[in-house]
Amino acid sequence: MMRSMQRRNVFQVSCKMVKCLHWCVILILLSACSKEVVLVSAKYSGDHTTSQIRGMWVICYNTRVTNMPYFPPPIHMEHCDCVVDKSREKYSSGDYDKVGTENLTLFFTETSIECDNSTEVKPDPTSI
């Protein structure tokens, strides 16, 4: 009789351990499936149309190729990518009309010089 009691106690303890383990697995799975919210601020305003971006890039590229034909096209491409990206970071699509021509000219001149400093080959900033 005593042996059957011991077996019964061992069986009850092992059942409790299995249930506990079962609940631990469920909790781990539930916590792994929960969604963590990560806030990321947008780098660009996001409201520029494709034609606006292409237009800015083409104007930049054509100006640089005309003024500095001795540089290979990839240098101009990298520079104009930089200028357009910085423009999209600072201004939204509707800001270009509000800012005014003089401020935009100053912005693009300063940005062009800044982008020149980030390229492999640095052209003379006064030749822009």
KEKE-3310 file (N, C-alpha, C; in steps of 0.2 Angstrom, whole numbers, plus 5000, padded with zeros to 4 digits):
npx = (5004:5010:5019:5011:5006:5017:5021:5010:5011:5023:5019:5009:5017:5026:5016:5012:5024:5025:5014:5017:5029:5023:5015:5025:5031:5021:5020:5032:5031:5021:5026:5036:5029:5023:5021:5033:5034:5042:5048:5052:5059:5055:5067:5065:5054:5044:5034:5037:5035:5039:5043:5047:5058:5066:5067:5075:5087:5091:5093:5103:5113:5115:5120:5132:5139:5140:5148:5159:5166:5177:5176:5172:5156:5150:5155:5148:5135:5134:5136:5125:5115:5117:5114:5100:5095:5098:5090:5077:5077:5077:5067:5049:5038:5030:5037:5046:5041:5037:5049:5057:5067:5080:5084:5083:5093:5104:5104:5105:5118:5126:5123:5128:5142:5144:5141:5151:5162:5159:5162:5172:5182:5186:5179:5183:5175:5171:5169:5156)
npy = (4994:5006:5008:5010:5022:5030:5029:5036:5049:5052:5052:5062:5073:5074:5076:5089:5096:5094:5101:5114:5116:5116:5128:5137:5136:5140:5154:5159:5157:5166:5178:5180:5182:5194:5211:5223:5240:5251:5267:5277:5290:5299:5301:5309:5321:5315:5319:5323:5322:5310:5316:5328:5325:5319:5330:5340:5332:5331:5344:5347:5338:5341:5354:5352:5344:5352:5363:5356:5347:5338:5329:5312:5305:5296:5303:5315:5310:5304:5316:5323:5315:5316:5330:5331:5322:5329:5340:5335:5331:5343:5351:5351:5346:5357:5368:5374:5385:5394:5397:5405:5412:5417:5412:5398:5397:5400:5390:5378:5381:5380:5367:5360:5363:5356:5343:5341:5340:5327:5318:5307:5313:5330:5344:5361:5372:5385:5384:5380)
npz = (5000:5004:4994:4983:4986:4986:4973:4967:4973:4966:4953:4954:4957:4945:4936:4939:4937:4923:4919:4923:4916:4903:4904:4905:4892:4884:4889:4885:4871:4868:4873:4864:4852:4853:4848:4846:4847:4838:4836:4823:4816:4801:4788:4776:4769:4762:4753:4740:4723:4710:4698:4703:4710:4701:4692:4700:4701:4688:4684:4693:4688:4675:4676:4683:4674:4663:4668:4674:4665:4665:4675:4678:4674:4686:4697:4696:4697:4710:4718:4715:4719:4733:4735:4731:4741:4753:4751:4751:4764:4771:4766:4763:4749:4746:4751:4743:4735:4745:4752:4744:4730:4732:4745:4742:4732:4740:4749:4740:4735:4747:4751:4740:4741:4753:4749:4740:4748:4753:4743:4734:4725:4725:4718:4713:4723:4719:4706:4703)
capx = (5000:5014:5022:5007:5006:5023:5020:5005:5014:5028:5015:5006:5023:5028:5011:5013:5030:5023:5009:5021:5033:5018:5013:5031:5032:5016:5022:5038:5029:5017:5030:5040:5025:5021:5024:5036:5033:5048:5047:5057:5057:5056:5072:5063:5047:5040:5029:5040:5034:5045:5045:5051:5065:5070:5069:5080:5093:5093:5096:5110:5118:5117:5124:5139:5142:5142:5153:5165:5166:5183:5175:5168:5149:5148:5156:5142:5129:5135:5135:5118:5111:5118:5110:5093:5093:5098:5085:5071:5078:5076:5061:5044:5037:5027:5041:5050:5038:5037:5055:5060:5072:5086:5085:5084:5099:5109:5103:5108:5125:5129:5122:5133:5149:5144:5141:5158:5166:5158:5163:5179:5186:5183:5180:5184:5168:5169:5167:5149)
capy = (5000:5011:5009:5013:5029:5034:5030:5041:5055:5054:5053:5069:5078:5074:5079:5096:5098:5094:5107:5120:5117:5118:5135:5141:5136:5145:5161:5160:5158:5172:5184:5180:5184:5201:5216:5228:5246:5255:5273:5279:5297:5299:5305:5313:5323:5310:5321:5325:5318:5307:5320:5334:5322:5318:5337:5342:5328:5332:5351:5347:5334:5345:5360:5350:5341:5358:5367:5352:5341:5334:5324:5307:5305:5294:5309:5320:5306:5304:5323:5325:5311:5320:5337:5330:5319:5334:5345:5332:5331:5350:5355:5347:5348:5364:5373:5378:5391:5398:5399:5411:5410:5419:5407:5392:5397:5400:5383:5373:5382:5378:5360:5358:5363:5351:5337:5341:5337:5320:5314:5305:5318:5336:5349:5368:5374:5391:5383:5378)
capz = (5000:5004:4988:4978:4988:4984:4965:4966:4974:4961:4947:4954:4956:4938:4932:4941:4933:4916:4918:4924:4910:4898:4904:4903:4885:4881:4890:4881:4864:4868:4873:4857:4847:4854:4843:4849:4843:4837:4833:4818:4813:4794:4786:4771:4770:4759:4749:4734:4718:4707:4693:4706:4712:4694:4689:4704:4700:4681:4684:4696:4684:4668:4678:4684:4668:4659:4672:4675:4660:4666:4680:4676:4676:4692:4702:4696:4700:4718:4720:4714:4724:4739:4735:4731:4747:4758:4749:4753:4772:4774:4763:4760:4742:4746:4754:4738:4733:4751:4754:4740:4726:4735:4750:4739:4729:4745:4751:4736:4735:4753:4750:4735:4744:4758:4746:4737:4754:4755:4738:4733:4721:4727:4713:4716:4725:4716:4699:4702)
cpx = (5004:5017:5018:5006:5012:5023:5015:5007:5019:5024:5012:5012:5025:5022:5011:5018:5028:5019:5013:5026:5029:5016:5019:5032:5027:5017:5027:5036:5025:5021:5034:5036:5022:5024:5027:5036:5039:5047:5053:5055:5059:5062:5070:5056:5042:5034:5031:5038:5040:5047:5049:5058:5069:5072:5075:5087:5095:5096:5103:5115:5120:5121:5131:5142:5144:5148:5159:5165:5172:5182:5171:5160:5147:5150:5150:5135:5129:5133:5128:5113:5111:5114:5103:5091:5093:5092:5078:5071:5075:5069:5056:5042:5034:5031:5045:5047:5038:5043:5058:5066:5079:5088:5087:5091:5105:5109:5107:5116:5129:5129:5127:5140:5149:5144:5148:5162:5165:5160:5171:5184:5182:5184:5181:5177:5166:5167:5160:5145)
cpy = (5006:5013:5012:5020:5033:5035:5036:5048:5057:5056:5060:5075:5079:5077:5087:5099:5099:5100:5114:5121:5119:5125:5139:5141:5140:5152:5163:5162:5165:5178:5185:5183:5191:5206:5221:5234:5250:5261:5275:5285:5296:5304:5310:5315:5318:5312:5324:5320:5315:5312:5326:5331:5322:5325:5340:5339:5330:5339:5351:5343:5338:5351:5358:5347:5347:5362:5363:5346:5336:5329:5318:5307:5302:5299:5313:5316:5306:5311:5325:5321:5314:5326:5335:5327:5325:5339:5342:5331:5338:5353:5349:5350:5355:5369:5377:5384:5396:5401:5405:5409:5411:5414:5400:5391:5397:5393:5378:5375:5379:5370:5357:5358:5357:5344:5336:5338:5330:5315:5312:5310:5325:5342:5356:5370:5381:5390:5380:5383)
cpz = (5000:4998:4983:4980:4986:4976:4963:4967:4969:4955:4948:4954:4949:4934:4933:4937:4926:4914:4919:4918:4904:4898:4903:4896:4882:4883:4886:4873:4863:4868:4867:4852:4848:4850:4848:4845:4844:4833:4829:4815:4805:4792:4781:4772:4767:4754:4742:4729:4714:4702:4697:4708:4706:4692:4693:4702:4693:4680:4687:4691:4678:4670:4679:4678:4663:4662:4673:4671:4661:4671:4677:4678:4683:4698:4702:4699:4707:4721:4720:4718:4731:4740:4735:4738:4753:4757:4752:4761:4774:4772:4761:4753:4742:4748:4749:4736:4739:4753:4750:4736:4729:4741:4747:4735:4734:4748:4747:4735:4741:4753:4745:4737:4749:4755:4742:4742:4755:4749:4738:4730:4723:4722:4717:4717:4721:4708:4698:4700)
residu = (MET:MET:ARG:SER:MET:GLN:ARG:ARG:ASN:VAL:PHE:GLN:VAL:SER:CYS:LYS:MET:VAL:LYS:CYS:LEU:HIS:TRP:CYS:VAL:ILE:LEU:ILE:LEU:LEU:SER:ALA:CYS:SER:LYS:GLU:VAL:VAL:LEU:VAL:SER:ALA:LYS:TYR:SER:GLY:ASP:HIS:THR:THR:SER:GLN:ILE:ARG:GLY:MET:TRP:VAL:ILE:CYS:TYR:ASN:THR:ARG:VAL:THR:ASN:MET:PRO:TYR:PHE:PRO:PRO:PRO:ILE:HIS:MET:GLU:HIS:CYS:ASP:CYS:VAL:VAL:ASP:LYS:SER:ARG:GLU:LYS:TYR:SER:SER:GLY:ASP:TYR:ASP:LYS:VAL:GLY:THR:GLU:ASN:LEU:THR:LEU:PHE:PHE:THR:GLU:THR:SER:ILE:GLU:CYS:ASP:ASN:SER:THR:GLU:VAL:LYS:PRO:ASP:PRO:THR:SER:ILE)
# end
